[in-house]
Amino acid sequence: MNLRQINYLLAIVEEGSFTRAARRLAVAQPSLSQQVRALERELGGPLLERMPNGVQLTAAGRAFLPEARSAAAHAARAAEAARETLGVPSRELGVATVTSLAVGLLPAALARWHRVHAETTVYLHEFPHRAEMHQAVRGGLGDLGIGPRPSNWPGPIHPLGWEEFVVVLPAYDSLAQNGNKSVPLSKLADRDWVLLDPAHGLSDLTLRACAQAGFVPRAAVRTGQVTAAAALAAAGLGPTLLGSHVVPEGLDAALLRVRPRLVREVVAFTRSGWSPAAEEFLELIGPLPLRSRPRGSELIG
């Protein structure tokens, strides 16, 4: 077993595909597959199950993953410590986040970072569920995590603000007419919905919000991508609940606030102390549009 094999496996897991992982790593896909097969032979069994639409971890893979992430993170920190001692500028920045924030919050901040640090490679580690992301950062992944506030976190936490959730509907929907800016979720109880895949953190969030409104949403379609959910809702397949910053600009859709407003806190966090790169990146992110929790809003995690 070597570090290359571990990093290859981690890339496949994060990308959900051998093809996308090979593209990200700039290696030939047969070489990537060969290294993973060699790792599986050494360990005595498969770590990944090849599916028609991607890959998923086997039970052995799930057991292997936390320690693999920790090993890769320790190696990266060792290299970073050596570079700092030698006075060599950092060449990498690792950011772990949830997929919705990767779409809505981080692109502008990463563009600002690249203009200043074009020589640095940013590794954006995206997770569908915040619990997976919190566990990965705790295990040593990345310089910092950005997402919902983790509970019982031992390291530093830097508040960034609050994200508000909105209902996405077609622009022509009757609820969006007559200047309506908000809607109680109970008004949507008899509709079919566009829902996220059950493994996605926003699926749990939507189910909790609808339960608070007294109903269980019926799924017209499920998707694993937040941008696809917005487009499907705009096309009339059913309402969906997303962070307001996730909805693509220019989408022909109505965005209605939930009544009462639904929000969750977004923070940056790290394990024990901010690296110089993480501190500088935090300055480039800046606060979210909602810097404080709106009065009368409901907290949804």
C-alpha positions as CSV (number, residue, x, y, z in Angstrom):
1,M,0.0,0.0,0.0
2,N,1.3,3.5,-0.8
3,L,0.1,7.1,-0.6
4,R,-0.6,7.3,-4.3
5,Q,-3.1,4.4,-4.1
6,I,-4.8,6.0,-1.1
7,N,-5.1,9.4,-2.8
8,Y,-6.5,7.7,-5.9
9,L,-9.1,5.9,-3.9
10,L,-10.1,9.1,-2.1
11,A,-10.5,10.9,-5.4
12,I,-12.8,8.2,-6.7
13,V,-14.9,8.3,-3.6
14,E,-15.2,12.1,-3.7
15,E,-15.9,12.3,-7.4
16,G,-18.2,9.2,-7.4
17,S,-16.7,8.1,-10.7
18,F,-13.4,6.6,-12.1
19,T,-13.7,8.9,-15.1
20,R,-14.1,12.2,-13.1
21,A,-11.4,11.1,-10.7
22,A,-8.9,10.4,-13.5
23,R,-9.7,13.8,-15.0
24,R,-9.1,15.5,-11.6
25,L,-5.9,13.7,-11.0
26,A,-4.7,14.1,-14.6
27,V,-3.9,10.4,-15.0
28,A,-5.1,7.8,-17.5
29,Q,-8.2,5.9,-16.3
30,P,-6.6,2.5,-16.8
31,S,-3.7,3.5,-14.6
32,L,-6.1,4.7,-11.9
33,S,-8.1,1.4,-12.1
34,Q,-4.9,-0.6,-11.9
35,Q,-3.7,1.1,-8.8
36,V,-7.0,0.6,-7.0
37,R,-7.1,-3.1,-8.0
38,A,-3.6,-3.5,-6.6
39,L,-4.7,-1.9,-3.3
40,E,-7.7,-4.2,-3.2
41,R,-5.6,-7.3,-3.8
42,E,-3.2,-6.3,-1.0
43,L,-6.1,-5.8,1.4
44,G,-7.8,-9.0,0.4
45,G,-11.1,-7.8,-1.1
46,P,-13.0,-5.1,-3.0
47,L,-13.2,-1.6,-1.5
48,L,-15.4,-0.2,-4.3
49,E,-18.5,-1.6,-6.0
50,R,-18.8,-0.6,-9.6
51,M,-22.3,0.5,-10.4
52,P,-23.9,1.5,-13.8
53,N,-24.0,5.2,-12.7
54,G,-20.8,5.4,-10.7
55,V,-19.2,3.7,-7.7
56,Q,-20.0,3.2,-4.0
57,L,-18.0,1.9,-1.1
58,T,-18.3,-1.7,0.0
59,A,-18.4,-2.5,3.8
60,A,-14.6,-2.9,3.7
61,G,-14.3,0.4,1.9
62,R,-16.4,2.2,4.4
63,A,-14.2,0.8,7.2
64,F,-11.0,1.7,5.3
65,L,-12.1,5.3,4.4
66,P,-11.7,7.2,7.7
67,E,-8.2,6.0,8.3
68,A,-7.3,6.5,4.6
69,R,-8.4,10.1,4.8
70,S,-6.4,10.6,8.0
71,A,-3.3,9.1,6.4
72,A,-3.5,11.3,3.4
73,A,-4.1,14.4,5.6
74,H,-1.1,13.6,7.8
75,A,1.1,13.2,4.8
76,A,-0.1,16.6,3.4
77,R,0.5,18.3,6.8
78,A,4.0,16.7,7.0
79,A,4.8,18.2,3.6
80,E,3.4,21.5,4.6
81,A,5.4,21.6,7.8
82,A,8.6,20.9,5.9
83,R,7.8,23.7,3.3
84,E,7.1,26.2,6.1
85,T,10.4,25.3,7.7
86,L,12.2,25.7,4.4
87,G,10.5,28.9,3.6
88,V,8.7,27.5,0.6
89,P,5.3,29.0,-0.1
90,S,2.3,26.6,0.3
91,R,1.2,25.1,-3.0
92,E,-2.1,23.6,-1.8
93,L,-5.3,24.7,0.0
94,G,-7.8,22.1,1.0
95,V,-11.4,23.1,1.6
96,A,-14.1,20.6,2.7
97,T,-17.7,21.6,2.2
98,V,-21.2,20.4,1.4
99,T,-22.3,20.3,-2.2
100,S,-24.9,23.1,-1.8
101,L,-22.3,25.5,-0.5
102,A,-19.8,24.4,-3.2
103,V,-22.3,25.7,-5.7
104,G,-23.6,28.8,-4.0
105,L,-20.9,30.3,-1.7
106,L,-17.4,29.2,-2.7
107,P,-17.0,29.9,-6.5
108,A,-16.5,33.7,-6.0
109,A,-14.2,33.2,-3.1
110,L,-12.1,30.6,-4.9
111,A,-11.9,33.0,-7.9
112,R,-10.6,35.7,-5.7
113,W,-8.1,33.3,-4.1
114,H,-6.8,32.2,-7.5
115,R,-6.2,35.8,-8.7
116,V,-3.9,36.3,-5.7
117,H,-2.4,32.7,-5.5
118,A,-2.4,31.4,-9.0
119,E,0.5,29.1,-8.1
120,T,-1.6,27.3,-5.5
121,T,-3.8,24.3,-6.2
122,V,-7.1,24.3,-4.4
123,Y,-8.6,20.9,-3.5
124,L,-12.3,21.2,-3.0
125,H,-13.7,18.2,-1.2
126,E,-17.5,18.1,-1.6
127,F,-19.8,16.0,0.5
128,P,-23.5,15.4,0.1
129,H,-24.1,15.3,3.8
130,R,-22.7,17.5,6.5
131,A,-22.1,14.6,8.9
132,E,-19.7,13.0,6.4
133,M,-17.9,16.4,5.9
134,H,-17.6,17.0,9.7
135,Q,-16.1,13.5,10.1
136,A,-13.6,14.0,7.3
137,V,-12.3,17.3,8.7
138,R,-12.1,15.8,12.1
139,G,-10.0,13.0,10.6
140,G,-7.6,15.5,9.1
141,L,-9.0,16.3,5.6
142,G,-8.2,19.8,4.3
143,D,-7.1,23.1,5.9
144,L,-10.7,24.0,6.9
145,G,-14.3,23.0,6.5
146,I,-17.1,25.3,5.5
147,G,-20.7,24.3,6.2
148,P,-23.4,24.0,8.9
149,R,-22.1,24.4,12.5
150,P,-20.8,21.1,13.8
151,S,-21.9,20.0,17.3
152,N,-19.3,19.3,20.0
153,W,-16.5,20.6,17.8
154,P,-13.1,20.6,19.6
155,G,-11.4,23.2,17.3
156,P,-11.8,26.8,16.3
157,I,-15.1,27.9,14.6
158,H,-15.5,31.1,12.6
159,P,-19.1,32.2,12.0
160,L,-19.8,33.3,8.4
161,G,-23.5,34.1,8.6
162,W,-26.8,32.5,7.8
163,E,-28.3,31.0,4.7
164,E,-32.0,31.2,4.0
165,F,-34.0,28.5,2.3
166,V,-36.5,29.4,-0.4
167,V,-39.2,27.5,-2.3
168,V,-38.4,27.3,-6.0
169,L,-41.5,27.3,-8.3
170,P,-42.1,28.0,-12.0
171,A,-42.4,31.7,-12.7
172,Y,-46.0,31.2,-13.8
173,D,-47.1,29.4,-10.6
174,S,-50.2,30.8,-9.1
175,L,-48.5,31.2,-5.7
176,A,-46.0,33.5,-7.2
177,Q,-48.6,35.8,-8.7
178,N,-49.9,39.1,-7.2
179,G,-46.6,40.1,-5.7
180,N,-46.4,37.2,-3.3
181,K,-42.9,37.0,-1.7
182,S,-43.4,34.2,0.7
183,V,-45.5,31.0,1.3
184,P,-46.3,28.7,4.2
185,L,-45.0,25.2,3.4
186,S,-48.4,23.9,4.4
187,K,-49.8,25.5,1.1
188,L,-47.6,23.0,-0.8
189,A,-48.8,19.8,1.1
190,D,-50.9,18.6,-1.8
191,R,-48.2,19.0,-4.4
192,D,-45.7,16.5,-5.8
193,W,-42.1,17.7,-5.0
194,V,-38.7,17.7,-6.5
195,L,-36.6,16.1,-3.7
196,L,-32.9,15.5,-3.2
197,D,-31.6,11.9,-3.0
198,P,-32.0,10.4,0.5
199,A,-28.3,10.4,1.0
200,H,-28.1,14.2,0.4
201,G,-28.2,16.4,3.5
202,L,-30.8,18.7,2.0
203,S,-33.2,15.7,1.8
204,D,-33.3,15.4,5.6
205,L,-33.7,19.2,5.9
206,T,-36.7,19.3,3.5
207,L,-38.4,16.4,5.3
208,R,-37.9,18.1,8.7
209,A,-39.3,21.4,7.4
210,C,-42.3,19.7,5.8
211,A,-42.9,17.7,9.0
212,Q,-43.0,20.9,11.0
213,A,-45.6,22.1,8.5
214,G,-47.7,19.0,9.1
215,F,-47.1,16.8,6.0
216,V,-44.7,14.4,4.2
217,P,-43.8,15.6,0.7
218,R,-44.5,13.2,-2.2
219,A,-41.7,12.9,-4.6
220,A,-42.3,13.5,-8.3
221,V,-38.6,13.2,-9.0
222,R,-35.4,12.8,-7.0
223,T,-32.0,14.0,-7.9
224,G,-28.5,14.1,-6.4
225,Q,-27.7,17.6,-7.7
226,V,-28.9,20.9,-6.2
227,T,-28.7,22.8,-9.5
228,A,-30.8,20.0,-11.2
229,A,-33.4,20.3,-8.4
230,A,-33.7,24.0,-9.1
231,A,-34.1,23.5,-12.9
232,L,-36.6,20.7,-12.4
233,A,-38.7,22.8,-10.0
234,A,-38.6,25.8,-12.5
235,A,-39.8,23.4,-15.2
236,G,-42.9,22.6,-13.2
237,L,-42.2,19.1,-11.8
238,G,-42.9,20.4,-8.3
239,P,-41.6,22.7,-5.6
240,T,-38.2,22.2,-4.1
241,L,-36.5,23.8,-1.0
242,L,-33.0,25.1,-1.5
243,G,-30.6,27.7,-0.1
244,S,-31.3,31.0,-1.9
245,H,-27.7,31.3,-3.0
246,V,-27.8,27.9,-4.8
247,V,-30.4,28.8,-7.4
248,P,-28.5,29.6,-10.7
249,E,-28.6,33.2,-11.8
250,G,-31.0,33.8,-14.6
251,L,-33.2,30.8,-13.9
252,D,-36.7,31.5,-15.0
253,A,-38.3,30.6,-11.7
254,A,-40.1,32.1,-8.7
255,L,-38.2,32.1,-5.4
256,L,-40.5,32.5,-2.4
257,R,-39.4,32.8,1.2
258,V,-40.8,30.2,3.6
259,R,-43.2,31.6,6.1
260,P,-41.9,31.6,8.9
261,R,-38.4,32.1,7.4
262,L,-36.1,29.0,7.5
263,V,-32.4,29.5,8.1
264,R,-29.3,27.7,9.2
265,E,-25.9,29.0,10.3
266,V,-22.8,28.6,8.2
267,V,-19.4,28.5,9.7
268,A,-15.8,27.8,8.9
269,F,-14.0,25.4,11.2
270,T,-10.7,23.5,11.6
271,R,-9.2,20.9,13.9
272,S,-6.8,22.7,16.2
273,G,-5.6,26.0,14.7
274,W,-5.9,28.0,11.5
275,S,-3.2,27.6,9.0
276,P,-1.9,30.8,7.3
277,A,-3.6,29.7,4.1
278,A,-6.9,29.1,5.9
279,E,-6.8,32.5,7.6
280,E,-6.2,34.3,4.3
281,F,-9.0,32.3,2.6
282,L,-11.4,33.3,5.4
283,E,-10.7,37.0,4.6
284,L,-11.6,36.4,0.9
285,I,-14.9,34.6,1.7
286,G,-16.3,37.4,3.7
287,P,-19.7,37.2,5.5
288,L,-22.9,35.8,4.0
289,P,-25.6,38.3,3.1
290,L,-27.4,37.4,6.3
291,R,-24.9,38.3,9.0
292,S,-27.3,37.6,11.8
293,R,-30.3,35.3,12.3
294,P,-33.5,37.1,11.1
295,R,-36.0,37.8,13.9
296,G,-38.8,35.2,14.0
297,S,-37.0,32.7,11.8
298,E,-37.0,29.0,12.4
299,L,-33.6,27.2,12.7
300,I,-33.3,24.2,10.4
301,G,-30.1,22.2,10.6
